[in-house]
Amino acid sequence: MAQGYTEANIKTLSPLEHIRLRPGMYIGRLGNGSHPEDGIYVLLKETVDNCIDEYTMGFGKKVEIDITDRSIRVRDFGRGIPLGKLVECVSIINTGAKYDSETFKKAIGLNGVGQKAVNALAFEYRAQAFREGQTRTVEFLQGKIKKDGKIVAATNGEKNGTLIEFTPDEALFGKDFRFRPEFVEEMLWNYAYLNRGLTLTLNGKAFKSENGLKDLLAKKLTGEPLYPLIHIEAEDIEVAMTHGAHYGEEYYSFVNGQHTTMGGTHLAAFREGLVTTFRNFFKKDYDAADIRQSIVAAVSVRVMEPVFESQTKTKLGSNDIGPGGPSIRLFISNFLQQQLDNWLHRNPEAAQALKNKIEDSERERKELAGIRNLARERAKKASLHNKKLRDCRVHLDSKDKRAEDSTLFIVEGDSAAGSLTSCRDVQTQAVFALKGKPLNTYGLTKKVIYENEEFHLLQSALNIEDGLDGLRYNRVIIATDADVDGMHIRLLLLSFFLQFFPELITNNHIFILETPLFRVRNKKRTIYCYDEDEKQKAVAELGSTHEITRFKGLGEISANEFKDFIGENIRAEKVSLEHLHNSAELLSFYMGKNTPDRQEFIIENLRVEKDLVGA
């Protein structure tokens, strides 16, 4: 019906109003900083990207980043934004120098949107440009100009460049948002690896790389490589790679310095080019999966006017290197067939190790073929009665706008599954119930996935049998009780993922759910506490009339309460391998047989608390 639909219903929003009303179109997600792709990191990235573009063009060898409380300061030493256009460059959408491809030939951002979104989504924003002894400062409040400074003489011999300071708006990001140092440091290391010679500092700590992607791979490896790192490069492309002893494929891909966490055309071309090159070199038609099994690789390309599939630039959509240039597929394929082939000829021992690895993968795949078919038949029959998975409607591989919110909670037992299932978001949250403690998979081959019904059903639920391309959930959250048994189940699951699907961890898909240990309440207020310190503060706040409930397991928490812990205020800690140098050694120590080393560790670290009289 047209009733009530008049000219008054038609509204036109200013760019500022649109950015603040629909921030997801510009920065992807909001979040509180607990996930590396939350919006506050996108704001920082958009700011640093401009500094990197200056360095790429040959201006400025240092970028200073300072984070104090929840405010950001970024200072580069490039050419500085032209003083007469400073206001326009940081506040008027679709304004910038990057439309001029001669000025910024292979820049990260080309749409003139990024820094304007930073300004619009900040509570306070300040920009200052320095050029040839002169400077100008402009200040904004929630995207609206507060102070438009005049051009004046710069003091203290300030070098050319740009200074940006901002504080994300808690009205958008929530009162509890915070920058996590590990996510910021990961971002800065990536900038350093991709821009050799550039020094970035975070609160005085320097990030610099001399060997580019070779340094990146050396830092990411969690075990001994099967052969020395391959490091090859040419104009507009750099590749580092090796194979390990783990399962799966692990990639780090970049375009014009942007970390494309979702891959894109360049990564697809790289994976395809590897297969062609190795088949030609060994003169054998190996299966693509056998060639890529256990690979760890990083690839960086630079293209003219890149087209990304979203403003957050996590997936490349471009098919060509640039106007009049070859396709990305042909460019990368030709590079590998020349440079990688030459490297293999110059390093025959490494080539033989690689050949052995491919043939080992081939043998294992053929051995698995029979049991895999049996497991699939068994799963078909079991799926008619299987109640382990309470699925959601929106998955990561769908085109739904909420695809990145898709989550699978892995819980222990039907009680916890029931509580969580009854209060979850049925659109994006699925639940997988374990029947008890899963099998310890340490030292076992991938054959165990097909022999063990529970692991096979979990693999099927995730849809990762043939790699992460079909992964159905963006976040896999282990939700076990905060007791000894719950910790053991958590360790067994992490061991399983680390051994057979490490890319789930390295691609930031595995999380641990934090649930409250205590509920402190009186007649007027209820406070949930996640540790002893929070409990003591809550007791002090509520006074003598409070009562305390200790939650022993997830099944004890009512559905009405549980919905608060898995909604907007969810606390989920990302599982990371950042500080792990050898995952095989870690698994051996914790999950292997009771070794003397582990016995000694337990004896040295065992603490016995004596019973207190009257406790």
C-alpha positions as CSV (number, residue, x, y, z in Angstrom):
1,M,0.0,0.0,0.0
2,A,1.1,3.5,-0.8
3,Q,-0.6,4.9,2.4
4,G,1.9,6.9,4.5
5,Y,4.5,6.9,1.8
6,T,5.0,10.5,0.7
7,E,7.8,12.9,-0.2
8,A,8.5,13.3,3.5
9,N,9.7,9.7,3.6
10,I,12.5,10.4,1.0
11,K,15.7,11.4,2.8
12,T,19.1,12.5,1.4
13,L,22.0,11.9,3.7
14,S,25.3,13.8,3.6
15,P,28.4,11.7,3.2
16,L,29.2,12.2,6.9
17,E,25.8,11.1,7.9
18,H,25.9,8.1,5.6
19,I,29.3,6.9,7.0
20,R,28.2,7.2,10.6
21,L,24.8,5.5,9.8
22,R,26.3,2.7,7.7
23,P,29.9,2.3,8.9
24,G,30.0,-1.3,7.7
25,M,30.0,-0.2,4.1
26,Y,33.3,1.6,4.8
27,I,35.2,-0.3,7.5
28,G,33.5,-3.7,7.4
29,R,32.6,-4.3,11.0
30,L,32.6,-2.3,14.2
31,G,33.6,-4.6,17.1
32,N,35.4,-3.7,20.3
33,G,38.9,-4.6,19.2
34,S,38.8,-8.3,20.2
35,H,39.1,-9.4,16.6
36,P,42.0,-8.4,14.2
37,E,39.5,-7.2,11.6
38,D,37.4,-5.0,13.9
39,G,36.8,-1.5,12.8
40,I,39.3,0.3,15.1
41,Y,42.2,-1.5,13.3
42,V,40.8,-0.6,9.9
43,L,40.8,3.1,11.0
44,L,44.5,2.7,12.0
45,K,45.3,0.8,8.8
46,E,43.6,3.4,6.6
47,T,45.8,6.1,8.2
48,V,49.1,4.1,7.9
49,D,48.2,3.1,4.3
50,N,48.6,6.7,3.3
51,C,52.1,6.8,4.9
52,I,53.1,3.7,3.1
53,D,51.9,5.1,-0.2
54,E,54.2,8.1,0.4
55,Y,57.2,5.7,1.1
56,T,56.4,3.7,-2.0
57,M,56.6,6.8,-4.1
58,G,60.1,7.5,-2.5
59,F,59.3,9.9,0.3
60,G,59.9,9.4,3.9
61,K,61.7,6.4,5.5
62,K,60.0,6.4,8.9
63,V,56.4,6.2,10.3
64,E,55.8,6.8,14.0
65,I,52.7,5.3,15.6
66,D,51.7,6.0,19.2
67,I,48.8,4.5,21.1
68,T,47.9,6.1,24.4
69,D,44.8,4.9,26.2
70,R,42.4,4.7,23.2
71,S,43.8,7.4,21.0
72,I,46.1,7.1,18.0
73,R,48.9,9.3,16.7
74,V,50.5,8.6,13.3
75,R,53.3,10.8,11.9
76,D,55.0,10.2,8.5
77,F,57.8,12.1,6.8
78,G,56.5,12.1,3.3
79,R,55.6,15.2,1.2
80,G,52.8,16.3,3.5
81,I,49.2,17.0,2.4
82,P,49.1,20.2,0.4
83,L,48.2,22.8,3.0
84,G,45.5,24.5,0.9
85,K,43.6,21.3,0.5
86,L,44.1,19.8,4.0
87,V,40.4,20.1,5.0
88,E,39.2,18.6,1.8
89,C,41.6,15.7,1.9
90,V,40.5,14.6,5.3
91,S,36.8,15.4,5.2
92,I,35.4,15.6,1.7
93,I,34.7,12.2,0.3
94,N,36.1,11.3,-3.1
95,T,38.8,13.9,-2.8
96,G,42.5,13.0,-3.1
97,A,45.6,12.8,-5.3
98,K,45.2,9.1,-6.0
99,Y,43.0,9.5,-8.9
100,D,46.1,10.7,-10.7
101,S,47.7,7.4,-11.5
102,E,51.0,9.1,-12.4
103,T,51.3,10.4,-8.8
104,F,50.2,7.2,-7.1
105,K,50.8,4.4,-9.6
106,K,50.4,1.4,-7.3
107,A,48.7,2.8,-4.2
108,I,46.7,0.9,-1.7
109,G,43.7,3.2,-1.6
110,L,42.3,4.8,-4.7
111,N,38.8,5.8,-3.9
112,G,39.4,8.9,-1.7
113,V,37.2,7.4,1.1
114,G,39.5,5.9,3.8
115,Q,40.7,8.9,5.7
116,K,37.3,10.5,5.5
117,A,35.8,7.5,7.1
118,V,38.5,7.7,9.9
119,N,37.5,11.3,10.5
120,A,33.7,10.6,10.4
121,L,34.0,7.6,12.8
122,A,36.3,9.3,15.3
123,F,35.1,11.3,18.3
124,E,38.0,13.7,18.0
125,Y,40.2,14.0,14.9
126,R,43.1,16.2,14.2
127,A,45.3,16.6,11.0
128,Q,48.4,18.6,10.6
129,A,50.5,18.9,7.5
130,F,54.1,20.1,7.2
131,R,55.5,21.4,3.9
132,E,58.6,23.5,3.2
133,G,58.7,25.1,6.7
134,Q,55.0,25.8,6.9
135,T,52.2,24.0,8.6
136,R,48.5,23.9,9.0
137,T,46.2,22.2,11.5
138,V,42.5,21.3,11.3
139,E,40.4,19.7,14.0
140,F,37.1,17.8,13.9
141,L,34.5,16.5,16.4
142,Q,32.5,13.5,15.2
143,G,33.4,14.4,11.6
144,K,32.3,18.1,11.9
145,I,35.0,20.8,11.7
146,K,35.8,22.4,15.0
147,K,38.9,24.4,14.1
148,D,40.3,25.4,10.7
149,G,43.8,26.7,11.3
150,K,45.6,29.1,9.1
151,I,48.9,28.4,7.3
152,V,51.7,29.4,9.7
153,A,55.5,28.9,10.0
154,A,56.5,25.5,11.4
155,T,58.5,25.5,14.5
156,N,61.5,23.4,15.6
157,G,62.6,22.7,12.1
158,E,59.7,20.2,11.6
159,K,60.3,18.0,8.5
160,N,57.8,17.6,5.7
161,G,55.0,15.1,6.4
162,T,51.6,14.5,7.9
163,L,50.4,14.0,11.5
164,I,47.0,12.4,12.1
165,E,45.6,12.0,15.6
166,F,42.2,10.5,16.4
167,T,40.1,8.7,19.0
168,P,37.5,6.3,17.8
169,D,33.9,7.3,18.8
170,E,32.7,5.1,21.7
171,A,29.1,5.9,20.6
172,L,29.9,3.6,17.6
173,F,32.5,1.2,19.0
174,G,31.2,0.9,22.5
175,K,32.6,2.0,25.8
176,D,34.8,-1.1,26.2
177,F,36.7,-1.0,23.0
178,R,40.5,-1.2,23.2
179,F,43.5,-1.7,20.9
180,R,45.2,-5.0,21.4
181,P,49.0,-4.7,21.0
182,E,49.4,-8.1,19.4
183,F,47.0,-7.2,16.5
184,V,48.7,-3.8,16.0
185,E,52.1,-5.3,16.0
186,E,51.1,-8.0,13.5
187,M,49.9,-5.2,11.2
188,L,53.1,-3.2,11.5
189,W,55.3,-6.3,10.9
190,N,53.4,-6.9,7.7
191,Y,54.1,-3.3,6.6
192,A,57.8,-3.8,7.5
193,Y,58.1,-7.1,5.5
194,L,56.5,-5.5,2.4
195,N,58.5,-2.3,2.6
196,R,62.2,-3.1,3.1
197,G,64.1,-0.1,4.4
198,L,61.1,1.5,6.0
199,T,61.1,1.8,9.8
200,L,57.8,1.9,11.7
201,T,57.7,2.5,15.4
202,L,54.9,1.7,17.9
203,N,55.3,3.7,21.1
204,G,59.1,3.7,20.4
205,K,59.4,0.0,19.5
206,A,60.9,-0.4,16.0
207,F,59.6,-2.7,13.2
208,K,62.0,-3.1,10.3
209,S,62.8,-5.9,7.8
210,E,65.9,-6.4,5.7
211,N,64.8,-9.6,3.8
212,G,61.1,-8.9,3.1
213,L,58.8,-11.9,2.8
214,K,61.7,-14.2,3.7
215,D,61.7,-12.7,7.2
216,L,57.9,-13.0,7.3
217,L,58.0,-16.7,6.6
218,A,60.9,-17.3,9.0
219,K,58.8,-15.7,11.8
220,K,55.6,-17.6,10.9
221,L,57.2,-21.1,10.7
222,T,56.3,-23.2,13.7
223,G,58.5,-26.2,12.8
224,E,61.6,-27.1,10.7
225,P,61.1,-26.6,6.9
226,L,61.8,-29.5,4.7
227,Y,64.2,-27.5,2.6
228,P,65.7,-23.9,2.8
229,L,63.3,-21.1,2.2
230,I,62.7,-20.2,-1.4
231,H,62.9,-16.4,-1.9
232,I,62.4,-15.1,-5.4
233,E,61.3,-11.7,-6.8
234,A,61.0,-9.5,-9.8
235,E,59.4,-6.2,-10.6
236,D,56.0,-6.0,-9.0
237,I,56.1,-9.5,-7.4
238,E,57.9,-11.2,-4.5
239,V,57.5,-14.8,-3.3
240,A,58.8,-16.8,-0.3
241,M,57.8,-20.4,0.3
242,T,58.7,-23.8,1.7
243,H,57.0,-27.0,2.8
244,G,56.7,-28.3,6.4
245,A,55.6,-31.5,8.1
246,H,52.1,-30.3,8.9
247,Y,48.8,-30.8,7.1
248,G,47.0,-28.2,5.1
249,E,48.1,-25.1,3.2
250,E,49.2,-21.8,4.7
251,Y,49.3,-18.6,2.7
252,Y,50.0,-14.9,3.4
253,S,49.0,-12.8,0.4
254,F,49.4,-9.1,-0.3
255,V,48.4,-6.6,-2.9
256,N,50.2,-3.2,-3.0
257,G,51.2,-3.8,0.6
258,Q,47.6,-4.6,1.7
259,H,47.2,-8.0,3.6
260,T,44.5,-9.7,1.6
261,T,43.3,-12.1,4.4
262,M,40.6,-13.5,2.1
263,G,42.9,-14.0,-0.9
264,G,41.6,-13.2,-4.3
265,T,42.7,-13.5,-7.9
266,H,46.4,-13.2,-7.1
267,L,46.4,-16.1,-4.6
268,A,44.3,-18.3,-6.9
269,A,46.8,-17.6,-9.7
270,F,49.7,-18.4,-7.4
271,R,48.3,-21.7,-6.2
272,E,47.6,-22.7,-9.8
273,G,51.0,-21.5,-11.0
274,L,52.8,-23.6,-8.4
275,V,51.1,-26.8,-9.6
276,T,52.0,-26.1,-13.3
277,T,55.6,-25.3,-12.4
278,F,56.2,-28.3,-10.3
279,R,54.5,-30.7,-12.8
280,N,56.7,-29.3,-15.6
281,F,59.9,-29.5,-13.5
282,F,59.4,-33.1,-12.3
283,K,57.8,-34.1,-15.6
284,K,54.9,-35.8,-13.8
285,D,51.2,-35.0,-13.5
286,Y,51.1,-34.9,-9.7
287,D,47.7,-34.2,-8.1
288,A,47.4,-30.5,-7.2
289,A,46.5,-31.4,-3.6
290,D,49.7,-33.5,-3.2
291,I,51.8,-30.6,-4.5
292,R,50.3,-28.0,-2.2
293,Q,50.0,-30.2,0.9
294,S,52.0,-28.7,3.9
295,I,53.0,-25.6,1.9
296,V,53.8,-22.4,3.7
297,A,54.0,-19.4,1.3
298,A,53.8,-15.7,1.1
299,V,53.1,-13.8,-2.2
300,S,53.1,-10.0,-2.7
301,V,52.1,-8.3,-6.0
302,R,51.7,-4.7,-7.1
303,V,49.1,-3.8,-9.6
304,M,47.7,-0.7,-11.2
305,E,44.4,0.5,-9.8
306,P,43.5,-2.6,-7.8
307,V,39.9,-3.5,-7.5
308,F,39.0,-5.0,-4.1
309,E,35.7,-6.8,-3.3
310,S,35.1,-4.4,-0.4
311,Q,36.3,-1.1,1.1
312,T,38.2,-3.1,3.7
313,K,40.4,-4.6,0.9
314,T,40.7,-8.1,2.2
315,K,40.1,-9.8,-1.2
316,L,41.4,-8.8,-4.6
317,G,38.9,-8.8,-7.5
318,S,41.2,-7.5,-10.2
319,N,42.0,-9.7,-13.2
320,D,44.7,-7.6,-14.8
321,I,48.1,-6.2,-13.6
322,G,47.2,-2.9,-15.2
323,P,45.8,-1.2,-18.3
324,G,47.3,-2.9,-21.3
325,G,49.2,-5.4,-19.1
326,P,48.9,-9.2,-18.8
327,S,46.3,-10.9,-16.7
328,I,47.3,-11.5,-13.1
329,R,47.0,-15.3,-13.8
330,L,49.5,-15.1,-16.7
331,F,51.8,-12.7,-14.9
332,I,52.2,-14.9,-11.9
333,S,52.4,-18.1,-13.9
334,N,55.2,-16.8,-16.1
335,F,57.1,-15.6,-13.1
336,L,56.9,-18.9,-11.3
337,Q,57.7,-21.0,-14.4
338,Q,60.9,-18.9,-14.9
339,Q,62.1,-17.9,-11.4
340,L,60.9,-20.9,-9.4
341,D,62.0,-23.4,-12.1
342,N,65.5,-21.8,-12.1
343,W,65.7,-22.0,-8.3
344,L,64.8,-25.7,-8.3
345,H,67.5,-26.4,-11.0
346,R,70.1,-24.5,-8.8
347,N,69.1,-26.4,-5.6
348,P,68.8,-30.1,-6.5
349,E,68.8,-31.3,-2.9
350,A,65.8,-29.1,-2.1
351,A,64.1,-30.2,-5.3
352,Q,64.5,-33.9,-4.2
353,A,63.2,-33.2,-0.7
354,L,60.2,-31.5,-2.3
355,K,59.7,-34.4,-4.7
356,N,59.8,-36.9,-1.7
357,K,57.2,-34.8,0.1
358,I,54.8,-34.7,-2.8
359,E,55.1,-38.5,-3.2
360,D,54.5,-39.0,0.5
361,S,51.4,-37.0,0.3
362,E,50.3,-39.0,-2.8
363,R,50.7,-42.3,-0.9
364,E,48.8,-41.1,2.1
365,R,46.0,-39.7,0.0
366,K,45.6,-43.1,-1.8
367,E,45.7,-45.0,1.5
368,L,42.9,-42.7,2.8
369,A,40.7,-43.1,-0.3
370,G,39.1,-46.4,0.8
371,I,38.5,-45.4,4.4
372,R,37.3,-42.0,3.3
373,N,34.5,-43.6,1.2
374,L,33.5,-45.8,4.1
375,A,33.4,-42.9,6.4
376,R,31.2,-40.9,4.0
377,E,28.7,-43.8,3.7
378,R,28.6,-44.1,7.5
379,A,28.1,-40.4,7.9
380,K,25.2,-40.4,5.4
381,K,23.4,-43.0,7.5
382,A,24.3,-41.2,10.8
383,S,23.3,-37.8,9.5
384,L,19.6,-38.9,9.5
385,H,19.8,-39.3,13.3
386,N,22.7,-37.1,14.1
387,K,21.9,-34.3,16.5
388,K,25.4,-33.1,17.2
389,L,25.1,-30.0,14.9
390,R,22.4,-27.4,15.4
391,D,23.1,-25.4,12.3
392,C,22.5,-21.8,11.5
393,R,21.1,-20.3,8.3
394,V,23.9,-17.9,7.2
395,H,27.4,-19.4,6.4
396,L,30.7,-17.9,5.5
397,D,30.5,-19.2,2.0
398,S,27.2,-17.4,1.4
399,K,26.7,-14.0,-0.1
400,D,24.7,-12.8,2.9
401,K,25.9,-9.5,4.4
402,R,26.2,-11.3,7.8
403,A,28.5,-14.1,6.4
404,E,31.5,-12.9,8.5
405,D,29.4,-13.2,11.6
406,S,28.8,-17.0,11.1
407,T,30.0,-18.8,14.2
408,L,30.2,-22.5,15.3
409,F,30.3,-23.1,19.1
410,I,31.9,-26.4,20.1
411,V,30.5,-27.4,23.5
412,E,30.8,-30.4,25.8
413,G,27.6,-32.4,26.3
414,D,23.9,-31.9,25.7
415,S,23.3,-29.7,28.7
416,A,25.6,-26.9,27.6
417,A,24.4,-27.4,24.0
418,G,20.8,-27.0,25.1
419,S,21.4,-23.7,27.0
420,L,23.4,-22.2,24.1
421,T,21.0,-23.4,21.4
422,S,17.9,-22.0,23.1
423,C,19.4,-18.4,23.2
424,R,21.7,-18.2,20.1
425,D,21.1,-16.2,17.0
426,V,19.7,-18.8,14.7
427,Q,20.8,-16.8,11.7
428,T,24.5,-16.8,12.4
429,Q,25.3,-19.1,15.3
430,A,25.6,-22.9,15.1
431,V,26.3,-25.4,17.9
432,F,28.2,-28.6,17.8
433,A,27.9,-30.9,20.8
434,L,30.7,-33.2,21.9
435,K,29.7,-36.4,23.7
436,G,32.7,-36.3,26.0
437,K,36.4,-36.0,25.9
438,P,37.6,-36.3,22.2
439,L,40.5,-38.6,21.2
440,N,44.0,-37.4,21.7
441,T,45.2,-37.2,18.1
442,Y,48.9,-36.6,18.8
443,G,51.1,-38.9,16.7
444,L,48.2,-40.1,14.6
445,T,47.8,-39.6,10.9
446,K,44.8,-38.0,9.1
447,K,43.3,-41.5,8.9
448,V,41.9,-40.9,12.4
449,I,39.5,-38.2,11.1
450,Y,37.7,-40.8,9.1
451,E,37.9,-43.6,11.7
452,N,36.6,-41.4,14.5
453,E,33.0,-40.5,14.0
454,E,33.1,-37.4,16.1
455,F,36.0,-35.8,14.3
456,H,34.6,-36.8,10.9
457,L,31.3,-35.1,11.7
458,L,33.1,-32.0,13.0
459,Q,35.2,-31.9,9.8
460,S,32.0,-32.2,7.7
461,A,30.3,-29.5,9.7
462,L,33.1,-27.1,9.0
463,N,33.4,-28.3,5.4
464,I,37.2,-28.3,5.4
465,E,38.1,-31.7,4.1
466,D,39.6,-30.2,0.9
467,G,40.9,-27.0,2.4
468,L,39.5,-23.7,3.7
469,D,37.9,-22.6,0.5
470,G,34.5,-24.1,1.6
471,L,34.8,-23.2,5.3
472,R,31.2,-22.6,6.5
473,Y,31.9,-20.5,9.7
474,N,34.1,-17.5,10.1
475,R,34.6,-18.1,13.8
476,V,35.0,-21.5,15.5
477,I,34.6,-21.0,19.2
478,I,35.6,-23.6,21.7
479,A,33.1,-23.3,24.6
480,T,34.0,-25.7,27.4
481,D,33.6,-25.4,31.2
482,A,36.2,-23.5,33.2
483,D,37.3,-26.6,35.1
484,V,40.0,-29.3,34.7
485,D,37.9,-31.4,32.4
486,G,36.9,-28.4,30.3
487,M,40.5,-27.3,30.0
488,H,41.5,-30.9,29.0
489,I,38.8,-31.0,26.2
490,R,40.0,-27.6,25.0
491,L,43.6,-28.8,24.8
492,L,42.5,-32.0,22.9
493,L,40.5,-29.9,20.4
494,L,43.4,-27.4,19.9
495,S,45.7,-30.3,19.4
496,F,43.4,-31.7,16.7
497,F,43.2,-28.4,14.9
498,L,46.9,-27.7,15.2
499,Q,47.9,-31.1,13.9
500,F,45.5,-31.4,10.9
501,F,44.1,-27.9,10.2
502,P,46.7,-25.4,11.4
503,E,45.4,-22.8,8.8
504,L,42.2,-22.5,10.8
505,I,44.5,-21.0,13.6
506,T,46.8,-19.0,11.4
507,N,43.9,-17.5,9.6
508,N,42.3,-16.3,12.9
509,H,39.3,-18.6,12.9
510,I,39.7,-20.4,16.2
511,F,38.6,-18.7,19.5
512,I,38.1,-19.6,23.1
513,L,34.8,-18.5,24.7
514,E,35.2,-16.7,28.0
515,T,32.2,-17.2,30.3
516,P,31.7,-15.7,33.8
517,L,32.8,-17.6,36.8
518,F,30.6,-15.6,39.2
519,R,27.3,-13.8,39.4
520,V,27.2,-11.1,42.0
521,R,23.8,-9.5,42.6
522,N,21.4,-7.7,44.9
523,K,17.7,-6.8,44.4
524,K,18.6,-3.9,42.1
525,R,21.6,-5.0,40.0
526,T,23.4,-8.1,38.6
527,I,27.1,-8.2,37.8
528,Y,28.8,-11.1,36.0
529,C,32.5,-11.6,36.8
530,Y,35.1,-13.4,34.8
531,D,37.8,-13.7,37.5
532,E,38.4,-13.1,41.2
533,D,39.4,-9.5,40.8
534,E,36.2,-8.6,39.0
535,K,34.3,-10.5,41.7
536,Q,35.9,-8.4,44.5
537,K,35.1,-5.2,42.7
538,A,31.5,-6.2,42.2
539,V,31.2,-7.1,45.9
540,A,32.5,-3.7,46.8
541,E,30.0,-2.0,44.5
542,L,26.9,-3.8,45.6
543,G,27.6,-3.7,49.3
544,S,26.6,-6.0,52.1
545,T,23.3,-7.1,50.6
546,H,24.9,-9.0,47.7
547,E,24.8,-12.7,47.0
548,I,27.4,-14.7,45.0
549,T,26.8,-17.6,42.6
550,R,29.7,-19.7,41.4
551,F,29.1,-21.2,37.9
552,K,30.7,-24.6,37.7
553,G,29.7,-25.4,34.1
554,L,28.0,-23.9,31.1
555,G,25.0,-26.1,31.7
556,E,24.3,-24.3,34.9
557,I,23.8,-20.9,33.2
558,S,20.2,-20.3,32.2
559,A,19.4,-19.5,28.6
560,N,18.3,-16.0,29.6
561,E,21.7,-15.3,31.1
562,F,23.7,-17.1,28.4
563,K,22.4,-14.8,25.6
564,D,24.3,-12.0,27.2
565,F,27.6,-13.9,26.9
566,I,27.3,-14.8,23.2
567,G,25.8,-11.6,21.8
568,E,27.3,-8.2,21.2
569,N,29.3,-8.3,24.5
570,I,30.8,-11.8,23.8
571,R,34.3,-12.3,25.1
572,A,36.2,-14.6,22.8
573,E,40.0,-14.9,22.9
574,K,41.7,-15.6,19.6
575,V,44.0,-18.6,19.5
576,S,47.3,-17.5,18.0
577,L,50.6,-19.1,17.1
578,E,52.4,-15.7,17.2
579,H,54.9,-16.6,19.9
580,L,55.2,-20.3,19.0
581,H,58.5,-21.4,17.3
582,N,57.9,-25.1,17.1
583,S,54.4,-26.5,17.2
584,A,55.6,-30.1,16.8
585,E,57.7,-29.7,20.0
586,L,54.8,-28.1,21.8
587,L,52.4,-31.0,20.9
588,S,55.1,-33.5,21.8
589,F,55.6,-32.0,25.3
590,Y,51.9,-31.6,26.2
591,M,50.1,-34.3,24.2
592,G,52.8,-37.0,23.8
593,K,53.5,-39.9,26.3
594,N,54.4,-39.0,29.8
595,T,58.0,-38.0,29.1
596,P,60.6,-37.3,31.8
597,D,60.7,-33.7,30.7
598,R,57.0,-33.2,31.4
599,Q,57.2,-35.1,34.7
600,E,60.1,-32.8,35.7
601,F,58.1,-29.7,34.7
602,I,55.1,-30.8,36.8
603,I,57.3,-31.5,39.8
604,E,59.0,-28.2,39.6
605,N,55.8,-26.2,39.1
606,L,53.5,-28.0,41.5
607,R,52.0,-25.9,44.2
608,V,50.1,-27.3,47.2
609,E,47.9,-25.0,49.2
610,K,47.4,-26.1,52.8
611,D,43.9,-26.2,54.1
612,L,43.1,-23.1,56.1
613,V,41.7,-23.6,59.6
614,G,38.1,-22.7,59.6
615,A,37.9,-22.3,55.8
